């Protein structure tokens, strides 16, 4: 009887161990890409234009959307919205992609009273080589500049520093992944979309960070394999707060359910640093 109890205990321990390394996953059937035409009514003039100069002298233009109902004495969440490689430049307009504009849509802006900060990068914010089993992203100096911008902006405006978030698509998704490794303890939650994840050596830095990863499994530009790899690495480090949301058959596009996307925005805004 004693041996039987020991064997049962060991089996339960093994099963518990196996369960702890299984990442949370959601599979979405029959997805469609997010239309660009939905946001035709959103103009650049709805976003304030400004420029930041980092400590190394780098120029970082950015656009800003303030809460539509600013109340004196109240503090608000901050969302850092990061663009893809196709929007690299210095015109301080191109970075207003579909996801950036989605925050200015009346239904979303009214529901989420927050500061939306949208920097534009003159070079790549994240770098990664061609697709391979170990493909991973590394940051450029522009992400250090972005962290400086966030700190300065948060100090000068009524930002709830326990509710700073990041999201982005493609290269911006990769940069979203990388920001928490550059500024540990700054972000309460992130939503990388169709990006390339960091190397597994950084997984232990993400174990307590709430994350929803959005990616199509037919993405040939930024294959989903890097996200699968890193999400598994986080889970293997006992990370319980990351979910990989895979869209079956979706190519390198944000899925249509990210707008209005109350499901992920509500989740994001519920995250708060302890």
N, C-alpha and C positions, 0 to 999 in steps of 0.2 A: 504493500500500500504506500509506504514511504517513497519508494522509487517511482511509483506512478505519479504521486504528487509533484515530485521533482521534475519529472518529464513534462507534466502539464504546465508547470511554472515556466520551464524553459521554452516550451512551445508558445505560450502566451507572450513571453518576452520577445521572442523572435517575430511574432506577428505584429506586436506593437512597434518594434523597430522597423519592420517593413512598411507599416502604415505611415510612419513618420517621414519616410523618404519619398512618398508618393505625392507629387504636386497636385494642387487643385486644377481641374481642367473643365472648360465648357466648350462644347462643340456646337457650332451654329450651322444649320443646313440652309441651302438655297439663299445665300446672301447676295445683295446687290451693292454696287459701289455708291458712294455718296455723290450726289449730283452737284455740279458747280453752279447750275442755273438757279438753285434755291436761294443763293446768296447775292443775286444780281442787284438787289435793292440796297445792299450794304456798301457804303462808300468809304474811302479812306478818311474823309473829313469827319467821320464819326469818332475817329481815334485821334487823341492828342499826339502831336509830333514833338520829339525831344531828342537830345543827343547826350551821351555819357562818355566821359574820357576816363579810362582806367588808370591805375597807378603806374602802368608801364607806358602810358601815353597813347593807348589804342582807342580809336573812335568806335563807339558802339551806339549807332542810332536805334531808337526804339519808338514804338507806338504804345499808347496807353488808353485803356477804357476804364473810366472810373465807375464806381457804383452809381446807379441812376437815382438813388435816394440816399444821398450822404446825410447822415445825422450827426451834428456836432457831439463830440464826446464818445462816439461809438467807434469800435475798431472792426476792420473787415478782412476777410481772407484775401490772399494774393495768389493768382494763378500765373505762372510763367509759361507762356505758350511759345513753342520752338518750331521753327520752319525747316523745310527740307532743302536739299542741295539746289533744287531748281530756283530757289528764291534768294540765293547768295547775291549780295550786292551792297550798294550804299545809298540807294534812292529812298530808303525808309518808306517804301510802299509795297514792294514785291512780297515782303514777308506776311502780308495780310492774305493768307491762303484760306481755304474753306473752313478749317478748324478755327483760325483766328476770327474770321468773320462770324462764325456761328455764335460767338459770345455776344455779338452786337444785335443779334436777332431779337425782336421785342419780347418774345415769350421767354427766351433764355435769360436775357438781361434782367428782366423783371423778377424772375425766380431766383437768380443767383446774384445777390448784391456783393460784389467783389471788385477788387482791382485786377485787371487783366494786363499783364506786361508782356510786350511782344518785341524782343530785340531782333535786329537784323545783323547777320554775320557777313563780313566781307570776304572771309575764307571759310572753309569747312569747320564746323563746330566739333565734328566727330570724324575719325578716320578709321577705315577698315579695309582689308584686302579683299580679294575675290573669294567667292564662296568656297568653303572647305569645312571639314568636321570641326576644326578649332577656330573658325572665323570669329573675331571679336572686335569690339570698338575700343578706341583709345581717344581721349579728349585732346582738342587743340587748346592753345592759350586763350581762345575766345571764351571758353567756358569759365576760366578763372575770372575773366573780365565780367562775365555775366553774374557770377557770385558777388563780385564787388558792387555791381549795379543793384542787385537785390538787397544787399545790406544797406546801401545808401538810400535807396528808395523806401525801404521799410522804416528806416530811422526818421525820414522826413515826412512820412505820411501815416495816417491812422491804420496801420496794418496790424492784424492779429498775427504775431510772430509764431504762434502755435498752430497756425493754419496756412502755411505756405505750401503750394502744390506746383507740380510741373507736368506738362503734357506736350506731346509733339508727334509729328508724323515723319516717317522715313529717316533721313539724317537727324531730324528733330526728335524722332523716337529714340534714336541711338544716344543723342545728347541728353534726353530725359533720363535714360538709364544711367548715364555717367555723372550727372550733377550730384546725386547723393554721395558718391564716392569722393567727390571734391570738397563737398561741404557736409560732412556728417552731422546729423542732428538738426539740419535746417528744414528738411521737407517732412511734412506730415503724411504725404501720399503722392504717388506718381502714376501716370497712365501713358506708358510708351506704346506707340502705334507703328507697326511695320518697321521697326528699327533692328539694329544689330546690337546684341547684348554685350556687356563687358566680359573679360576673361573670368574663368571659374575661381581664380585666386581672390577675387573681390566678393565672392558670394557671402561670406560671413558678415560683411558690412550691410547686407540687405535683409537679414533674417527677421528684423523687427519692423521693417518698413512695409506698410500696406501698398500693394501694387496690383493693378489690373493690366495685363499685357494683352493687346489687341493685334492680331496678325492673321492674314490669309494664308492657307496652306499651299496655295498655288503661286505664291509670290516668288518670281524668278530674280527680281532685282535685289531684294534683301530677303534671302530664304529664311523661312521660319525656324530652321534647324538651330540657329544661334540662340533664339529665344527659348526653344525647348531645352537646349543644353543648360542655359543659365538658370532657368526656372527649376530644373531638376537639381542643379547644384545648390540652389537656395534651400530647396526642400531637404536635401541631404544634410544640410547644416541645421536642421530642425526649424527652418523657416516655415511658419504656418500662415503667413498673411499675403501670399502671392497667388494669383489666379491667372492661368493662361487661357485666354478666350480665342479659340481657333475657328476661323471661318472657312468652311469647306468649299474649295474651288475658287476662292477670292484671290485675285492677283494683287499687284502692288497698288492698292487703293484703300482709302479709309472706307469702312462699311457704312451703309446708309443709316444704320441704327445708332450712329454716334450723334446724329442730330434728329430731333432735339436732344436725344440721349439723356433723358432724366435719370435713367437707371445708373449710368456711370457718374454723372455729375452729382447726383444725390449722394452716391457712395463716397465720392471724393470729398465733398464738403462735410461729410460726417466724420472725417478723419481729423484727429487733433493730437498734437504732441502732448505727452503726459508731463 
